[in-house]
């Protein structure tokens, strides 16, 4: 019985100690919470500061309440750019005419193109080739951009709808969708496409730019890049980069529906069908049924002869055939 | 002796050929009315300075620096240094014509540079000629506003008749013998229709309008008449006409094509593919069904 009386006594001591412990821990927690609260309030009154990297690469700290988000114009909006790039320009059918009798291998078209699209020196949307068709025919220079076919094999084979044809005839590549399978490179009979094997030329400078499908800038590693008929320039009513850079009047560019093409050098506009009819215009590999939108005028009556130093390169494929 | 004579003959022949070539180069055949054209811009250090900038972007790549004889020698014919005696001998009108038409490797600058810029290039060139005295043209740019250009389309003969008059205080003056050209606006620039004409004594000119010129969806075209008169200067007038061929070609993605997305793929292709899939699945299901029947009959036999 006495034991029974003693037990509750012991319990109460334990309980007392337990309660003491709880109160102790509770008061410590409580005071620390109050302290934290005071600190929080202190911080709050000072205002939240955030770090901002300026365009000049300077790291600054400013009040969060002072910062306002940058309002993007519609031309910096990816969705807008993607849509206008997919749709194309209504009522137009763009064509290019390349007059081989005037090409002197000045290669200004190539550099203008590479500058505009931020390409590496070895990447060509347009390339001036040295050609010799047979042993008995004279060699000539031939600029070769994408042919922007009306029946494009590259678009047929794309498994993700990344490369597409627009209503105005231009064939574009969407680097946001491209998975880098390179089926289109294999399908293209004109070898018009290039692949970004390495990090693109201005990768760091372009990192913040909004991707424009009509310019292919910024370029993306592991995706395809190709001639765009300068879709961004054409939208503004300006001639493509290569066309306006040519010093020798090689290129004509225009709208088939208007039956007019404008020379990039002289800026003279002539009837498209008459130009082809008068000069014997033709397309490359018509037998494939790709229906190119790039037309060639034969290298007839060349005023500048083919340069001797390029002769070996021109004859190269003759030795293979 | 005979050999030496032969050599001399060859040398003489060559020099003759070279002389003939250089003669051919100089022979630009500038029409008399173009020769007499003069600038209404005064050639002074200011215009020459502006001309230098234009020269450096458009001409320097072939003609080199004026006076340094460093033109591009690889071209045939070699472009002359513009301070050379043969260049100095040319009249302002002749130089202006050369800039306008170009020849061989030299492109035309008529549509590339505005008229004032073309004169400024000549001003820059003349700044290297100390003996040069400018003849300023009678053109008064302030008078350009007085000129009215009236265009009437004659649908029977497919001709566009243009009348050019100036509303002077003294009364209406008809612009005689003024250079006149007709253009149509296209996406990338102006396209000239018919040839450049001159107005008759009544200030009239008549252009052939091509019957096959495409217009917009309803056949509208924007026509530009450019008049260049000795007194009134260059005047342009733009007006819209509904006289061209209505053009409304379908978009190039309208057709169901093999390269389009599923929603626009050819129907025969979709049907062929689906029937192929159905056939293959059908065969597999048929085989499975027969295997099932076989095992069932096997069980029946055992029993």
Interface residues (C-beta under 8 A of the other chain):
Chain A: X88 X90 X91 X92 X93 X150 X151 X152 X153 X155 X156 X161 X165 X166 X167 X168 X169 X237 X238 X239 X247 X248 X249 X253 X254 X255 X257 X258 X259 X260 X261 X262 X265 X266 X267 X268 X269 X270 X271 X303 X304
Chain B: X61 X75 X76 X102 X104 X105 X107 X108 X109 X110 X111 X112 X186 X187 X188 X189 X190 X191 X192 X212 X213 X214 X216 X217 X247 X248 X249 X251 X252 X253 X254 X257 X258 X259 X261
